Each structure stands twice: as structure tokens, then as C-alpha cells.
Amino acid sequence: MQPLPIFYLNQVYQQLRQWGCDVNIWLVHNGITLEQLQDPHYQVSFDDYQRLINSAIHLCAKPELGLHVGNRIGINTHGMMGFAMLNSSTLKQAIDTLKQFINTRTPLVKINTHETANTTVVTLEEIHPLGIIRQPYMDALLVTIAKLLQQLMPQFTLLSTPLCQVNLSFAAPTYWQQYAELFQVPVHFNQANTQLILTQASMTQPLDMADPSSFMQAKQWCINELEQLNGQQGLSDKVYQYLLQSPIPLPSLSDTAAHFHMTPRTVHRHLSQQQSSYKQIVASVNHHISKQYLSQTSGSIKQLAYQLGYVDVANFRRAFKRWQGATPSEYRQQQT
């Protein structure tokens, strides 16, 4: 996939410093300088991004690092998207802005919303499988959004917050009690999706700092930024989206190359330049399909393995555990 912006990794550095960790070891180990870390235009590969977060957790020996990093991030850290949210007229407009422009800050997730009679459900969905950093990444993002709500609606107290429930699509970690302390609402683990659930009544409450003119200027800036990013979308992202929309078993490299009017050698060369490969992208898509199958159907694991092109079910089980950190059976049990 395309290189990732480094916007929020400086907050990881600052948190490590606050805890008294040797941040120089972290920087040197990952081959990055403080100047690069603080450069808003600097980008890293997904593998490097994973390594930076994972090594930070090992350095501080605190698996709850994501919660603390999310708690550090203020609305101004989100650039022009944060400025647009700050000037929104209602919470609904702010959430819609977050949904529309989240990829100007991170290309790893997308946000969906749907309404019920009494709630608005904000769902966080991985665009690219996060692997070993899934939990700390989602921890940080959830706390960040919850903090945004507090900053946008300071008139709300903890007893009347717009947030009424948090759902997490992973098992309760050893630090599970910290979620309740941070969110101050019921937190449910092993859910089908990662979600923040807001009261419907709060969505139309006027925001104190609303400025329609500033909002429109900031929104246009975000639109321009998003268009520029979309224009820079690399072949790896295009291949990922193409395979995700294809029937299984997935198309071969030759068929995929033909779809993009290229030779397989040209596709291989372009993907290598983007620090990716066709094999890695297929694995990412298979991971995504597998999670949907296991969480949304009762079909057999053997059937899933064969559909994905695995002749040996044991090989599929090993691959899934490498992707998810759990076996297919364990993952399915976590979703019930």
C-alpha cells in the first residue's frame, strides 16, 4: 500500500518520554530521526509503521499505550479536518466531516454511520488489515474520537455525554478496566464491529464554536487535500480495491495485470517500488474476506479455506493466525 503519513507517531514519542522511556533507543532501533518524526510531510511504509508502534509497546511494556496516545491528541492535531469539525454547526455535521475526511489523516480506516430510533452508530472499519497493531491503533482512534466529542460539546457533563456505549471487536485485554475509566460508559468486548454509539438527541444540538464561514473554508481545503491524495493513489491500493470487489477465488496476477492494461512484470515492478507485492495484497484481501465469513456466517472453516484456494486447511489456519493473532475458530468464538 501507499506510504503512510506520520501525523500521530510524534504523540507516541511524547508519551514514551512522559513515561521516562529511552526514546533515543526507539528512534535508532527503527531508523528514524526526531526531525523526520516531527516533519508533517514525512511518510513511512506500513511495515515501518507497524514496527514503530509495536517496538514502542515493547519499550514501555505497556500494551495500553494506544489509550494513552489517544488521550494526548487534541482537536488541533487533526489539521484542517479538526478545524472544520471545530467550526461545525452540529455534532452530526462534525461526525459527517470526520467520516468524509478521515483519510486525509490516516488511510488505514474508514468510518460508517447509521441511525436507529434513539442512537447514531459510528463504525470504524479497517481498510487495510492492521495485524499486530490492530488493538493499539483502534484504542488510540476510539479515545481520540471520544475526546473530540468532549471538545466539541464542553457543555455536556459526564452524566449527559453524547456517547452512550462503546463496542470493541476484540477480546478484553489485561487493561480492560481502563476503558470504562476513559469512556465513562458501558464498554462491550468481542463484538462484531468496533463502534461508538451516540445519543440521537445530541446530534442536532448546536455547537458553541460554530462558524459557518470558517467551516466552509476548512471543508474546501479538506476537499482539495483529499482530491490530491486520491490522485496520488498508488497501484497497490488500486489492486487491493479491485481484488476486494472480485469474486473468489481471487484473480491471478496475469488477470489482474490485464485489468490494468499492464504486463505482470510491470505490475510486479510498480508494486515493488511501493514496498508491496501481489502476494501481500492477496493475503490482505483474503484476511478481510475471512473475517467477514467467520463473523457473519456459520459456514465451515474447511469450506472457507477451499473457497480462498487453499488445498490444505492447516495452511489456511496458519495463515489466518499470522494475520489475526488467533485461529479461525478462536476468532469466530470472539465474535459471538
Rosetta blueprint (number, residue, H / E / L):
1 M L
2 Q L
3 P L
4 L E
5 P E
6 I L
7 F L
8 Y L
9 L H
10 N H
11 Q H
12 V H
13 Y H
14 Q H
15 Q H
16 L H
17 R H
18 Q H
19 W L
20 G L
21 C L
22 D L
23 V H
24 N H
25 I H
26 W H
27 L H
28 V H
29 H H
30 N L
31 G L
32 I L
33 T L
34 L H
35 E H
36 Q H
37 L H
38 Q L
39 D L
40 P L
41 H L
42 Y L
43 Q E
44 V E
45 S L
46 F H
47 D H
48 D H
49 Y H
50 Q H
51 R H
52 L H
53 I H
54 N H
55 S H
56 A H
57 I H
58 H H
59 L H
60 C H
61 A L
62 K L
63 P L
64 E L
65 L H
66 G H
67 L H
68 H H
69 V H
70 G H
71 N H
72 R H
73 I L
74 G L
75 I H
76 N H
77 T H
78 H H
79 G H
80 M H
81 M H
82 G H
83 F H
84 A H
85 M H
86 L H
87 N L
88 S L
89 S L
90 T E
91 L H
92 K H
93 Q H
94 A H
95 I H
96 D H
97 T H
98 L H
99 K H
100 Q H
101 F H
102 I H
103 N H
104 T H
105 R L
106 T L
107 P L
108 L L
109 V E
110 K E
111 I E
112 N E
113 T E
114 H E
115 E E
116 T L
117 A L
118 N L
119 T E
120 T E
121 V E
122 V E
123 T E
124 L E
125 E E
126 E E
127 I L
128 H L
129 P L
130 L L
131 G H
132 I H
133 I H
134 R H
135 Q H
136 P H
137 Y H
138 M H
139 D H
140 A H
141 L H
142 L H
143 V H
144 T H
145 I H
146 A H
147 K H
148 L H
149 L H
150 Q H
151 Q H
152 L H
153 M L
154 P L
155 Q L
156 F L
157 T L
158 L H
159 L H
160 S H
161 T L
162 P L
163 L E
164 C E
165 Q E
166 V E
167 N E
168 L L
169 S L
170 F L
171 A L
172 A L
173 P L
174 T L
175 Y L
176 W L
177 Q H
178 Q H
179 Y H
180 A H
181 E H
182 L H
183 F H
184 Q L
185 V L
186 P L
187 V E
188 H E
189 F L
190 N L
191 Q L
192 A L
193 N L
194 T E
195 Q E
196 L E
197 I E
198 L E
199 T E
200 Q H
201 A H
202 S H
203 M H
204 T H
205 Q L
206 P E
207 L L
208 D L
209 M L
210 A L
211 D L
212 P H
213 S H
214 S H
215 F H
216 M H
217 Q H
218 A H
219 K H
220 Q H
221 W H
222 C H
223 I H
224 N H
225 E H
226 L H
227 E H
228 Q H
229 L H
230 N H
231 G H
232 Q L
233 Q L
234 G L
235 L H
236 S H
237 D H
238 K H
239 V H
240 Y H
241 Q H
242 Y H
243 L H
244 L H
245 Q L
246 S L
247 P L
248 I L
249 P L
250 L L
251 P L
252 S L
253 L H
254 S H
255 D H
256 T H
257 A H
258 A H
259 H H
260 F L
261 H L
262 M L
263 T L
264 P H
265 R H
266 T H
267 V H
268 H H
269 R H
270 H H
271 L H
272 S H
273 Q H
274 Q L
275 Q L
276 S L
277 S L
278 Y H
279 K H
280 Q H
281 I H
282 V H
283 A H
284 S H
285 V H
286 N H
287 H H
288 H H
289 I H
290 S H
291 K H
292 Q H
293 Y H
294 L H
295 S H
296 Q H
297 T L
298 S L
299 G L
300 S L
301 I H
302 K H
303 Q H
304 L H
305 A H
306 Y H
307 Q H
308 L L
309 G L
310 Y L
311 V L
312 D L
313 V H
314 A H
315 N H
316 F H
317 R H
318 R H
319 A H
320 F H
321 K H
322 R H
323 W H
324 Q H
325 G L
326 A L
327 T L
328 P H
329 S H
330 E H
331 Y H
332 R H
333 Q H
334 Q H
335 Q L
336 T L
